[in-house]
């Protein structure tokens, strides 16, 4: 049977993802609207038979949501092979967009047995741990910049690698007002932020992702991680070497960019 264009595009993206290669930019009609980009992302993810470690929220900055005239963030699957411990190295390329500093949560598999909507009142019973995290973001395509959420969504949420710091048992803290910073001392690059830039706060971003996962009837049948979005925006990588991210009350996480 002859493949349609969406199938062909998805096969190219999946091959690029699996082999860590770059392909030419996919046609704009698949990325301009988030609805079409979601179709492509889900089709691509259905073809990857690798262990899933969790999910990421993307497009969580409210100013960016307004600028790009979107209604809400989106989420994408995160695979175990892209999940690293703090201090590991990540090789970048010309399609790398930058580096982000996030709060991530480990969610109990009992979530998949939950009934009804996840709310800010009941969400805590499903969380076991929390940790600081660095995400390196970029495309599998030869393209730069962000013109729509579809650009990111269609390309696996533009997730390249996640590096996680020491996890702590979950407890309720004022997660919506924690100072954050990511820096590379070697090149004198330092960017500060706050967790209040993450879709109101990281816990609300987690709530958003969990309800989307529930709506899409996904069941991993195991504990999993959710990465809630950047507290410092997408920070350009101006030089290689050690980047250190710090989140007040949570700790630090490191990544070696090469």
N, C-alpha and C positions, 0 to 999 in steps of 0.2 A: 504494500500500500504506500502511495506517495505521501511523504511527510508534508504537513502544512508549515507555513512560515514560523509559527509560534514554536512548533516542535523543533525545527531546525535551529532557531535562536537558542532555545533552552539547552539543546544538546551541545552547542558551542560553549555556552556559559558553564555548563556542568563539567565539560572536559577541561576548561580553563581553571575551574575551581579545584578539580582533583589533581591536576598536573602542575599547579602553580605557574600558569602561563598567562600571558596577556593576549587578548584578541582585539580586533578593531571594534570601535564603539558600535553598539547595537542601534538599530533605527529608532529615532525619536518617538515614533508612534507607540512604542512599547514602554516608554518611560515618562512621557509627558503627563499622563493621568495616573494617579495612584491606583485606581481600580484596575487598570490594565497591567500595571507593574506588579500588583498583588497576584494576578493570574500567573504571570511569568515566574515570580518567586516561588509560588506554591508548586508549579509544574517542575521547576528545577529541583526543589527540595524533595519532591516525590521520587526523583531518580537517583538520589544519593543514599546508598545503603551503608552508611557509617554510623557509629554510635553517637547519639545526641546527648549533649551535656546540659542543654537548657535553651533559653531564649533571651534575646536582647530587645530592649525598647530603643527606638530610634526616632529622631525628629522630636525630641522631648523639650526643646527650648521654645517657650511660648512666643518670643519675638520672631523666631524662625517660622513657626507655624503661621503666624499672622502675615509675615512677609511673603511666604509662598502660597498664601490663601488656602491653607489646608484647615481641616476641622479638628484633627487629632493626630497623635503620633502613629506609628505602626510598629510591628514586631517582626522578627525573623529568627530562624532556628540557628543555634550555635552547636557546632560539632566538637566532639571530644578532642580531635586532633589539633584543634585551634585553641585549646585551653592549656595554659602553661603556668608554672609556679613563678613567683616573684624572682627577678634577677636573671631570667632566661633571656636569650637573644632573639631578635626578630630582624629578618632581612627585608628591607624595603625596596621599592622600585619607583619608577616615574609616575605610576598611577596611585601611589600612596597619598592620601589626603591629609593625614596628620595623626595626632595622638590625643586620647581623651582620658580623663580621670573620673571614675564612677564609683558608686556604691552598688554592691551586688548582694543578693540574698539567696540563701539556700532554702528551698521549699520542700516540705515533707510530701512524700507520695500520697499521704492521706488527702491531699488537695484534690486528687482525681476522683475521690469518692464523695466530695462535697456536693451538696444540693443548693441550688439557688445562686444568687449573685454574691461575689466577693466584695465586701465593703470595708471601709476603714475601721469599722468596729469589730469585724470578725477575722480580719486578715492575719492578725498576730498569731493565732493558733496554728497556722500553717507554716510558719517560719521557724527554722531551727538555728540558722547562723547568718551573720552578715560580715562583709569584708570590703576593704578598698580594692579597686581594680583599675588597671590600665587597659584600654582598648586601642589597638592600632587599626585605623580605618583606611580603606582604599578599595579601588575597583579591580575587577578582573579584566577591565577594558582599557584601551589607550584613550583615556579621557580625563579631563581635569575639572575641578569645580563642581558646584551643586546648583542646578537650575530648578529642580523639583524634587519632591520626596520620592518620586518614581525613579529618579537616577539612582538613589541609594537602595530603595526597596527591591528593584528588579535585579540588582547585583548582590544577592544574599545579604541585604542590609549593609553592604559595604564593610562587613566585618572580616578582618584579616587574622588577628590574634588577640586573645584575652590573657592578661597576666594578673594573677590574684595574690593579694597579700595574706597575712595570717588571718584566719577566720576567727570570729568571736561568737559566743553564744548570743542569740538574739535577745535584746531587751529594748523596751521602748525608751527612746531618747528624742530630743528635739531635732529630728533628722532633717527638718526643713530650714535649719539655720546653722550649718556647720561650715567653717572656713576650709577651703581647699587650696592646694597649690601643686603645680607640677613644674619641675625645673631640670635643666641640664647645666650644671655648674661649669663644665669645661668650656662651654661657648657662651656662658653668661645669659642664658635664656631662662626666664621665670614668668609664669602666668598664674595669677590667683583667681579664685572663684568662690562660689558658695553653692551648697546643695539646694538652695531655694530657686535655682534656675532650672531645676530638673522637673518639669511638668508639675508645678507647685512644690512637690518634694519627692524624693526617691520612693517613699512608701506608696504614694499615690500612683507613681509610674509602675510600680510592681502590681498594684491593684488593676491597673489598666491592662497589663500584659496577661495576668491570670484570667481575667474575664474574656479576653480575646482567645486565649488557648482553650478555655471552656467552650466558647461559642463554636470554635472550629473542631470540637470533639476530639482533641488530641489527648492521648493517654500514654505516658511514658512508663507508667507502673514502677517508678523509682523516684528517689529524691532528685532534685534538679536545681540548677542555678538560673537566676534571672538577673541580667545586667540592665540597670535602670536608666542609663543615659548620662551624658557628660555634664559635669559641674563647672567645666572651664571652656566649653565649646570645643570645636575642632582646632587644636593647637598645631600650627605648622611645624614640621620637623626641620629646624634650621641647621642641624648638624647631627652627626652620629655620636654614639657614646651612651653613657648612662643617664637615663631619665628617672627621676624620683618623684612619685606622687604622694601627697600627704593629705589625709582627711582627719580633721579634729575628732577626737574621741574614738576613732576607728583604727588609726595607725597609718602605715606607709606601704607602698608597693613600688617595685623597681622593674625597669625594662632596659635592656641593652639594645640600642638601635644600630644596625650595621648595614 
